[in-house]
């Protein structure tokens, strides 16, 4: 796709999400449930948070797209996560995977390994998480020595390029690597989205909620466009909120406001560059 075609598709995805209010269930980090839900609502989605196996499978069937974040792991997730991912895969429903804190604990590692066969539509993580996931799945560019410090990355966004491309080619979807700039790839092209604010890493849930918002857009657009749209609206909202906030508390409120207020054309016109792989 040309840059012009991508920008046009981004604007359309943003408008469709607001117009259609897609149901987008989430299984997410307990620290960020409220932020994820409010961000999804702000961009036009309908949020639903759950963690019980039967409920999550029902919601996977009912929803237009689903977000799965492994940031909080509970014993019951040994049932919940594989059953939900399998249901999504069987129905061909789009879903977003956030491999938070990959490598911490056996349950988390086992779940993320299981997800390989269920091929998430979008994988969103920081550079270290993306490199580690490619390593766990035995794909090019991956490494089991990439250091994930809790939820923080110790690798640069560009360092994850080969891993991101390999993951996207395996899943047939898209991979979004978040950082000072965001890198999104479908295995054929790479989009770099710019903007945001230095305050974004200082509030809990910007990454988690971005995955939830990408799921909203995945309900109305293909994975590559959905991931670009999510990154663009976050970078736009972050820049705008930073100009109004006095600190991180007011920034979080202003950020949700700017997600809600962002127009499709403004999101599409957020700074973006396109490269061929």
C-alpha positions in Angstrom: 0.0 0.0 0.0 1.1 3.5 -0.6 1.4 6.0 2.2 -1.7 7.8 0.8 -3.7 4.6 0.8 -2.6 3.8 4.3 -3.6 7.2 5.6 -7.0 6.9 3.9 -7.6 3.5 5.4 -6.6 4.8 8.9 -9.1 7.7 8.7 -11.8 5.2 7.6 -11.0 2.8 10.5 -11.3 5.6 13.0 -14.6 6.7 11.6 -16.0 3.1 11.4 -15.1 2.4 15.1 -17.0 5.5 16.2 -20.0 4.6 14.0 -20.3 0.9 14.7 -19.4 0.7 18.5 -17.8 -2.8 18.1 -18.0 -5.1 21.2 -14.3 -5.7 22.1 -13.9 -8.0 25.2 -10.6 -7.9 27.1 -8.7 -10.2 29.4 -6.2 -7.8 30.8 -3.8 -6.8 33.5 -5.8 -6.1 36.7 -3.8 -2.9 37.3 -5.0 -1.4 34.1 -8.6 -2.7 33.6 -10.2 0.7 34.1 -7.8 2.5 31.8 -8.1 -0.1 29.0 -11.9 0.0 29.2 -12.1 3.8 29.1 -9.6 4.0 26.2 -11.7 1.5 24.2 -14.8 3.5 24.9 -13.1 6.8 24.0 -12.3 5.6 20.5 -15.7 4.1 19.9 -15.5 0.5 21.2 -17.8 -1.3 23.6 -15.7 -2.7 26.5 -16.3 -6.0 28.4 -13.8 -7.3 31.0 -13.8 -10.9 32.2 -11.5 -13.7 33.3 -13.6 -16.8 33.9 -13.2 -19.5 31.2 -16.8 -20.0 30.3 -17.5 -16.2 30.2 -14.5 -15.4 28.2 -15.3 -18.0 25.5 -18.9 -16.7 25.3 -17.6 -13.1 25.0 -15.0 -14.3 22.3 -17.9 -15.6 20.3 -20.1 -12.5 20.8 -17.3 -9.9 20.4 -16.1 -8.4 17.1 -12.5 -8.6 18.3 -10.7 -9.5 21.6 -7.7 -8.3 23.5 -5.6 -10.7 25.6 -3.0 -9.3 27.9 -0.9 -11.7 30.1 0.3 -9.1 32.5 -1.7 -10.6 35.4 -1.5 -14.4 35.6 -3.8 -16.4 37.8 -4.1 -20.2 38.1 -7.5 -20.2 36.4 -5.9 -18.6 33.3 -4.5 -22.0 32.5 -8.0 -22.8 31.4 -9.2 -19.3 30.4 -6.5 -18.2 28.0 -6.1 -21.3 25.8 -9.9 -21.9 25.5 -10.4 -18.2 24.5 -7.6 -18.1 22.0 -8.8 -21.4 20.5 -12.3 -20.1 20.2 -11.1 -17.0 18.5 -8.9 -19.0 16.1 -11.6 -21.4 15.2 -14.1 -18.6 14.4 -11.5 -16.5 12.5 -12.2 -13.6 14.9 -9.4 -11.0 15.2 -7.6 -10.8 18.4 -4.7 -8.9 19.9 -2.0 -10.4 22.1 0.1 -8.4 24.5 3.0 -10.7 25.8 3.6 -8.6 29.0 6.6 -9.7 31.1 7.3 -12.7 28.9 9.8 -15.1 30.5 8.5 -14.5 34.1 7.1 -17.7 35.4 6.1 -21.1 33.9 2.4 -20.4 33.5 3.0 -17.2 31.5 5.6 -19.0 29.3 3.3 -22.0 28.7 0.4 -19.7 27.7 2.5 -17.7 25.3 3.9 -20.8 23.7 0.4 -22.2 23.3 -0.7 -19.0 21.5 1.7 -19.7 18.6 -0.7 -22.1 16.9 -3.7 -19.7 17.4 -1.9 -16.9 15.4 -3.0 -13.6 17.0 -4.1 -11.0 14.5 -1.9 -8.3 16.2 0.9 -8.7 18.6 1.6 -5.5 20.6 4.6 -5.2 22.9 7.8 -3.4 23.7 10.9 -4.3 21.8 12.2 -6.8 24.4 8.9 -8.6 24.6 8.6 -8.9 20.8 12.2 -10.3 20.6 11.6 -12.7 23.4 8.3 -13.9 21.9 9.9 -14.6 18.5 12.6 -16.5 20.5 10.0 -18.5 22.4 8.3 -19.4 19.1 11.6 -20.3 17.4 11.4 -17.5 14.8 14.0 -15.4 13.1 15.2 -12.4 15.0 14.1 -13.9 18.3 16.3 -14.4 21.4 15.7 -16.0 24.8 18.4 -13.7 26.1 16.5 -10.5 25.4 16.0 -8.9 28.9 12.5 -7.9 29.8 12.7 -5.9 33.1 9.1 -6.5 34.4 7.1 -4.5 31.9 10.0 -2.4 30.7 12.1 -2.9 27.5 15.9 -3.0 27.5 16.1 -3.1 23.7 15.5 -0.3 21.1 12.5 -0.4 18.8 14.7 -0.9 15.8 16.4 -3.8 17.4 13.1 -5.7 17.2 12.7 -5.3 13.5 13.6 -8.8 12.4 11.6 -10.4 15.2 8.6 -8.3 14.4 8.7 -9.1 10.7 9.1 -12.8 11.4 6.2 -12.8 13.8 4.0 -10.9 11.4 4.8 -13.4 8.6 4.1 -16.4 10.9 0.7 -15.0 12.0 -0.3 -13.4 8.7 -1.3 -10.4 10.8 0.6 -7.4 12.2 3.1 -6.7 15.0 3.4 -3.3 16.8 6.5 -2.5 18.7 5.9 0.4 21.1 8.6 2.8 22.2 9.8 6.4 21.7 8.6 5.8 18.1 6.2 3.0 17.2 7.1 0.4 14.6 4.3 -1.6 12.9 4.8 -4.3 10.3 2.7 -6.8 8.4 5.9 -8.6 7.3 6.0 -6.7 4.0 5.9 -3.1 5.0 7.0 -1.2 8.1 5.2 1.9 9.3 6.8 4.2 11.8 4.4 6.3 13.9 5.7 9.4 15.7 4.5 11.6 18.5 3.3 10.9 22.0 4.8 12.3 25.2 7.5 11.6 27.7 4.7 11.3 30.3 3.1 8.3 28.7 5.5 5.8 30.3 4.9 7.5 33.7 1.3 6.4 34.0 0.2 2.8 34.4 -1.6 1.3 31.4 -0.6 3.2 28.3 0.7 0.1 26.6 -2.1 -2.2 27.8 -4.7 0.3 26.7 -3.1 0.7 23.4 -3.5 -3.1 22.8 -7.2 -2.8 23.8 -7.7 0.1 21.3 -5.9 -1.8 18.5 -8.5 -4.5 19.2 -11.3 -2.0 18.7 -9.8 -1.0 15.3 -9.2 -4.7 14.4 -13.0 -5.1 14.5 -13.3 -2.7 11.6 -10.0 -3.0 9.6 -7.3 -5.4 8.7 -4.6 -6.0 11.3 -1.9 -3.7 9.7 -4.3 -0.8 9.4 -5.8 -1.4 12.8 -2.4 -1.4 14.5 -1.3 1.8 12.7 -4.5 3.5 13.6 -4.1 2.6 17.3 -0.5 3.8 17.3 -1.5 7.0 15.4 -4.3 8.0 17.7 -2.1 7.3 20.8 0.7 9.4 19.5 -1.7 12.2 18.5 -3.6 12.1 21.9 -0.3 12.0 23.8 1.1 15.0 22.1 -2.1 17.0 22.5 -2.6 16.0 26.2 1.0 16.9 27.1 0.4 20.5 26.0 -2.5 20.8 28.5 -1.4 18.7 31.4 0.4 20.0 34.6 1.7 16.6 35.5 1.0 12.9 35.0 -2.3 12.9 36.9 -3.9 15.6 34.7 -2.1 14.1 31.7 -4.0 10.8 32.1 -7.4 12.6 32.2 -6.4 14.8 29.2 -5.2 11.8 27.3 -8.6 10.1 27.5 -10.2 13.3 26.4 -8.0 13.6 23.4 -8.7 10.0 22.4 -12.4 10.8 22.5 -12.0 14.1 20.6 -9.6 12.8 17.9 -11.1 13.0 14.4 -10.3 10.4 11.6 -8.5 12.9 9.4 -6.3 14.1 12.3 -5.4 10.6 13.2 -4.6 9.8 9.6 -2.4 12.9 9.3 -0.3 12.1 12.4 3.4 11.9 11.4 4.1 8.6 9.7 6.7 7.1 7.5 6.5 3.9 5.4 9.3 1.5 4.5 9.5 -1.7 2.5 10.9 -4.8 4.3 
